[in-house]
Amino acid sequence: MLKLITLAGAATIAFSTLSFAQTSATMMPMTCDNTNMENLKADVKKAPSDAQKSDAQAAIGTATMAMQSGDIDGCVAAMQKARMAIDHK
């Protein structure tokens, strides 16, 4: 009985940890820099639908323009919008 409870507890922890890892990646704060921008562009290619890709690419374009003009807050907001377009449609 104790083995069963221990095994069930371990399975619960394993599944909840996996779920947290998947959701926390999308909830992490964005940093407006070239490395994160390139990573985001690579993730666009993995988006499941053309609509998601299109929305994300438009947001990345906005982020790029904001980064070039020095608008870090605008860049981060646009990068977050791109991330949401990739992950949540």
N, C-alpha and C positions, 0 to 999 in steps of 0.2 A: 504494500500500500504506500509506504513512504517513497519507494522507488518511483512509483507512478506519479505521485505528487511532485517529486523533484523533477522528473522528466517533463511533466506538463508545465512546470514553472520555467524550466530552461527553454522550452519551445516558445512560450509566451514572450520571454525576454528576447530571444533570437528574432522572432517576427516583428516585435515592436521596434527593435533596434534597426532592422532593415527598413522598415517604414519611415522611421525618423531620418535615416540617412538619405532616403530619396526625397523627402519633403524639405529637409533642412538645406539641401543644395540650392533649391529655388528660393529659399527665404534668406539666404545669406546676403549681407549688404554688398552692393555693387561698388566697384572702384572704377572711375573713369580713367583708363589708361589703355595703351595700345595692346598689351597682352590680353586683358579682359575683353577688349573689343574683338580681337582676332578669335578668341575662344567662343564668343557669342556668335560670330559669323560662321564658325564651324558647326555650332549647334543648330543653326538655321537649316543646314543641309539635312539634318536628321529629323526635322519637323514632319509630322505625319501627313499634313495636307498642304496643298498649294496655297490655300487662304492663310494658313498659319505662317508659311514662309513669306508670303507677300507682306502681311502685317508686320512681321518681325524685321524684314528688310527695310521697310519704310521707317520703322522706329530706329533702326541702326543708322540709317541715313541722317535722321534728326540728331541722334547722339553724336555722330561724327562731326556734323556742322557745329553743334554746341561745344564739343571738345576743341575744335579748331578756333572757336571764338573765345575760349576761356571760360565758358559757362559750365562749370563743373556740376552744379546742381541740376541744370537742364540735361546735361549729358547722362548723369546717373538716372534721372527720371525716365529718359528715353530708353536707356539700357534695360531698366526694370520693365518697361512696357514691352520691349522686345522679348525679354525672358518670359513674361506672362503670355505673350502671343505664341511662343514656342510650346510652352508647357500646359496651357490651360484653355484650349478651345475645343 
